[in-house]
Amino acid sequence: MSTTRTVALLLVITVAACAKKEASRGVDTTLKVDTTAPSMAPPPAETTAAAAALTDPNIVFILHAANAADSARGKLAESKGTSADVKSFGKLMVGEHHSLNMQGDALAKKLSVTPVAPANDQSEAQAKMEMDSLTALAKGAAWDKAYIAYEIGYHQAVKDIATKALAAAQNAELKALIKKAAPIIQAHLDKAQAIQTKLGS
């Protein structure tokens, strides 16, 4: 899989985008996931945009797109995973991200916030690239390990980005939603790491 950047936030948000740097911005809100290695294991997050530059409409956009992307990967894991644990994890991602997306969308509607993509957003194209790469990888133990490794790197990065997005959010209810998501992000990370250990990655 090509190098990707995931703009992530809240409710386990994973919107991947090509890494782009803007000299005028100094704090991170995106993560880069390098999946060029055979194992597709992501490295630690690398961020490139300013959290302070994010607006609430940007955050709402990121929230929706990221939940949709991780849910889609989970659905793929349900059908393509061979390990019972990987299939179960995929099902968890689908169910919880659908629920979280509904909460985020409901809050946006309540606040009359129209989602607006951040500058240089390429989330749709990158989400498709991620899905195409996972879809192309042959079903089997290697697929299971690649998917779980990707999810671990993603959730580790999401924790950092969610913290920065929390600082950027202006609306109190949006901030509360981000805080509510924190233990969910951690739980997903813990579960993925446990599965990786069982898989012998």
C-alpha positions as CSV (number, residue, x, y, z in Angstrom):
1,M,0.0,0.0,0.0
2,S,1.3,3.5,-0.8
3,T,2.3,6.0,1.9
4,T,-0.9,7.5,3.2
5,R,-1.9,10.2,5.6
6,T,-4.9,9.8,7.8
7,V,-6.7,12.9,9.0
8,A,-8.2,11.4,12.1
9,L,-10.3,12.6,15.0
10,L,-12.8,11.6,17.5
11,L,-14.8,8.4,17.4
12,V,-12.0,6.7,15.9
13,I,-11.4,8.8,12.9
14,T,-9.3,7.6,10.1
15,V,-9.3,9.7,7.0
16,A,-6.1,9.0,5.1
17,A,-4.5,11.7,2.9
18,C,-1.2,12.2,1.1
19,A,1.2,14.0,3.4
20,K,1.4,17.7,2.6
21,K,3.1,20.3,4.6
22,E,2.2,23.9,4.9
23,A,4.9,26.2,6.1
24,S,2.5,28.4,7.9
25,R,1.2,25.6,10.1
26,G,3.2,24.1,12.9
27,V,1.0,21.7,15.0
28,D,-0.2,18.3,13.7
29,T,-3.7,17.1,12.9
30,T,-2.9,14.5,10.3
31,L,-1.1,11.2,10.5
32,K,0.9,9.4,7.9
33,V,0.6,5.7,7.7
34,D,3.4,4.0,5.7
35,T,2.1,0.7,4.4
36,T,4.8,0.1,1.8
37,A,6.4,-2.7,3.9
38,P,5.3,-6.2,3.1
39,S,3.6,-6.4,6.5
40,M,1.8,-3.1,5.9
41,A,2.6,-2.2,9.5
42,P,2.1,1.5,10.0
43,P,4.8,3.5,11.7
44,P,4.2,6.1,14.4
45,A,2.0,9.1,13.5
46,E,3.6,12.0,11.7
47,T,1.4,15.1,11.5
48,T,1.5,18.1,9.3
49,A,-1.3,20.7,9.8
50,A,-2.2,23.0,12.6
51,A,-4.9,21.9,15.1
52,A,-5.6,25.6,15.8
53,A,-6.4,26.0,12.1
54,L,-9.2,23.4,12.2
55,T,-12.7,24.8,12.5
56,D,-15.7,22.9,13.9
57,P,-17.1,22.3,10.4
58,N,-13.6,20.8,9.5
59,I,-13.8,18.5,12.6
60,V,-17.4,17.4,11.8
61,F,-16.2,16.6,8.2
62,I,-13.2,14.6,9.5
63,L,-15.4,12.8,12.0
64,H,-17.9,11.6,9.4
65,A,-15.3,10.6,6.8
66,A,-13.0,8.8,9.2
67,N,-15.8,6.8,10.8
68,A,-17.0,5.8,7.4
69,A,-13.5,4.7,6.3
70,D,-12.8,2.6,9.4
71,S,-16.2,1.0,9.2
72,A,-15.5,0.1,5.6
73,R,-12.2,-1.6,6.5
74,G,-14.0,-3.4,9.2
75,K,-16.6,-4.7,6.8
76,L,-13.8,-6.0,4.6
77,A,-12.2,-7.7,7.6
78,E,-15.5,-9.5,8.3
79,S,-15.5,-11.0,4.9
80,K,-11.8,-11.4,4.1
81,G,-10.4,-12.1,7.5
82,T,-9.6,-15.8,8.3
83,S,-8.9,-15.5,12.0
84,A,-12.0,-15.5,14.2
85,D,-10.5,-12.7,16.2
86,V,-9.9,-10.6,13.1
87,K,-13.4,-11.2,11.8
88,S,-14.8,-10.2,15.3
89,F,-12.6,-7.1,15.4
90,G,-13.9,-6.1,11.9
91,K,-17.5,-6.5,13.1
92,L,-16.7,-4.4,16.1
93,M,-15.3,-1.6,13.9
94,V,-18.4,-1.7,11.7
95,G,-20.9,-1.6,14.6
96,E,-19.2,1.0,16.8
97,H,-18.2,3.3,13.9
98,H,-21.7,3.2,12.5
99,S,-23.0,4.2,16.0
100,L,-20.4,6.9,16.5
101,N,-21.1,8.3,13.1
102,M,-24.8,8.6,13.9
103,Q,-23.9,10.4,17.1
104,G,-21.6,12.8,15.3
105,D,-24.1,13.4,12.5
106,A,-26.8,14.0,15.0
107,L,-24.7,16.6,16.8
108,A,-23.8,18.4,13.6
109,K,-27.5,18.6,12.7
110,K,-28.3,19.9,16.2
111,L,-25.6,22.5,16.0
112,S,-26.5,23.4,12.4
113,V,-22.9,22.8,11.3
114,T,-22.3,22.0,7.7
115,P,-19.2,19.8,7.3
116,V,-16.3,21.4,5.4
117,A,-13.3,19.6,4.2
118,P,-9.9,20.9,5.6
119,A,-7.6,22.5,3.1
120,N,-5.9,20.1,0.7
121,D,-8.1,17.2,1.9
122,Q,-7.7,14.1,-0.1
123,S,-9.5,11.7,2.2
124,E,-11.9,10.1,-0.4
125,A,-9.1,9.3,-2.8
126,Q,-6.8,8.0,0.0
127,A,-9.6,5.9,1.7
128,K,-10.2,4.3,-1.7
129,M,-6.4,3.6,-2.1
130,E,-6.4,1.9,1.3
131,M,-9.4,-0.2,0.5
132,D,-8.0,-1.2,-2.9
133,S,-4.7,-2.3,-1.3
134,L,-6.4,-4.4,1.3
135,T,-8.8,-5.8,-1.2
136,A,-5.9,-6.8,-3.6
137,L,-4.0,-8.5,-0.8
138,A,-4.6,-12.3,-0.9
139,K,-6.9,-13.7,1.8
140,G,-5.0,-15.6,4.5
141,A,-2.8,-15.2,7.6
142,A,-0.8,-12.4,5.9
143,W,-3.9,-10.4,5.3
144,D,-5.0,-10.8,8.9
145,K,-1.7,-9.6,10.1
146,A,-1.5,-6.7,7.7
147,Y,-5.0,-5.4,8.6
148,I,-4.4,-5.6,12.4
149,A,-1.0,-4.0,12.0
150,Y,-2.6,-1.1,10.1
151,E,-5.3,-0.7,12.7
152,I,-2.8,-0.6,15.5
153,G,-0.8,2.2,13.8
154,Y,-4.0,4.0,13.0
155,H,-5.4,4.0,16.5
156,Q,-2.1,5.0,18.0
157,A,-2.1,8.1,15.7
158,V,-5.8,8.8,16.3
159,K,-5.1,9.2,20.1
160,D,-2.6,11.9,19.4
161,I,-4.7,13.7,16.8
162,A,-7.9,13.5,18.8
163,T,-6.0,15.3,21.6
164,K,-5.0,18.1,19.2
165,A,-8.4,18.3,17.7
166,L,-9.9,18.7,21.2
167,A,-7.8,21.8,21.6
168,A,-9.1,23.2,18.3
169,A,-12.8,22.5,18.8
170,Q,-14.8,25.6,19.8
171,N,-18.2,24.1,20.6
172,A,-18.5,22.6,24.1
173,E,-20.7,19.7,22.9
174,L,-18.2,18.8,20.2
175,K,-15.4,18.9,22.8
176,A,-17.5,16.6,25.0
177,L,-18.0,14.1,22.2
178,I,-14.3,14.0,21.5
179,K,-13.6,13.3,25.2
180,K,-16.3,10.6,25.2
181,A,-14.5,8.9,22.2
182,A,-11.1,8.7,24.0
183,P,-11.8,5.4,25.9
184,I,-13.3,3.9,22.7
185,I,-10.1,4.7,20.8
186,Q,-8.0,3.2,23.6
187,A,-10.2,0.1,23.7
188,H,-9.9,-0.5,20.0
189,L,-6.1,-0.1,20.2
190,D,-5.8,-2.5,23.2
191,K,-7.9,-5.1,21.4
192,A,-6.0,-4.8,18.1
193,Q,-2.7,-5.2,20.0
194,A,-4.0,-8.3,21.8
195,I,-5.0,-9.8,18.5
196,Q,-1.7,-9.1,17.0
197,T,0.0,-10.9,19.8
198,K,-2.2,-14.0,19.2
199,L,-1.5,-13.9,15.5
200,G,2.3,-13.9,16.3
201,S,3.0,-10.6,14.5
